[in-house]
Amino acid sequence: MEENKNILRLATYMCPSLPVEYYELLAEYLESQLNIQTVLLYNSRRYGPDLKHGDAHYIDIAFISTATYLEEYKMNCDTFRLLEVGAVTKHPVKGEVLGYYTDIVAHKDLR
């Protein structure tokens, strides 16, 4: 990961299923609480950081689906680690019955 202690780089792969404004709110909250510039990247064409194409160089924390974490990152990833926090959000179509479970992974060098 490139060293830049002055910026926290977030990424979400949950859009357009969930509104990007939700992640903008999280970024603004983290920025205000940590007193560090926070940027948000989002990619609606992938399910998580693409390690083969160098995404790990510019992502500190990523929001991905639980299924993506289990399939792509749990067993074979030493670049990102799962944070023991998560979010459950209301499903945009099914309402209160089912939600999206979001896993949050952090770059191993993020301190």
N, C-alpha and C positions, 0 to 999 in steps of 0.2 A: 504494500500500500504506500502510495506517495505520502510523504510527511507534510502535513499542513495542519498544525494544531489550532489554527484560527477559524476553521470552517468544519462544520459537521455536515456530512453529505448523506442524505437520506434517499432511499429509492423505494418506490412501490411498483409492484407488478399486479396489483389488485384492480386497477382501472381498466376498462370502464365499468366493471361490475359494481364498484363502489365509487362514489363521486370523489374526484381529486381534491375537492374542497375539504374533505375529511382529513386527508393527509397534510394539506396545507395548514389546517388548524393544529395538528400534532407538531408540525415543523415550527410554527409560530410559538407554540407552548414551550417546546424544548429550547428554542432560541431565547425566550424571555427568562426561563428558569436557569439555564446554563450560562447565559450571558456570552454566547458565542454565535457567530453568524451561521445560519443553517440554510442549506439549499435542498430543494426537493427535485428529484428526477423521477419521471415515471415512464414506463414502457408497457404499452398495452399489447405488444406483439409477442412478448415472452412471458414465461411463468416465474422467472427468477433470474438472478445475476448469471450472465454467461461467462463462466470462468475461462473458457477456451479463447474468448475474444477480449479478455482483459478487463472485464467489468470490476474485478476486485481492486483495480488500481484507483478507482474513483468512487467507491461506495463504502461508507462506514457502517451503515445500518440499512437493512432492507426488510420490507414487509412482503411476505409471500404466503401463499396458501399452505395449509397443513399438508395437503396431498403432495404439493411440490416439494416441500421439505422432506417428507418421508421418501419420495421417489428419487430425488436428485442430490440431496445434501446430507442426509442423516448418516449414511454409511461411508460415502466416498469424498467427503469434503473436509480438508484441513485448513481451508482459507476462512470460512465463516463458521461461527458457532451459534447454537441456539440460545437465545436469551430466555430465561425462565419467567417470561411475561408474555402476555398475548392479549388479543382483543377479540371480542365477539360482537359483530355488528348485525343489525337487522337486515334480513334478506330483502332486497329491493322488490322482489316479486311475491315471495311467499309470506312476507310480513313477519309476525312475531313467532311463527312456528319454528322455522329454521333460521340459522344465522350463518354468516361466513366466519370461520375460525381462521385467524391470521397468526402465523408464526413470525417472530421477529428474529432475524439473524444479524449478528454483528461481526465485523471483520476481526480476525484474531488479534490484530495489532492495535485495535482501538482500546485505549486505556482511559 
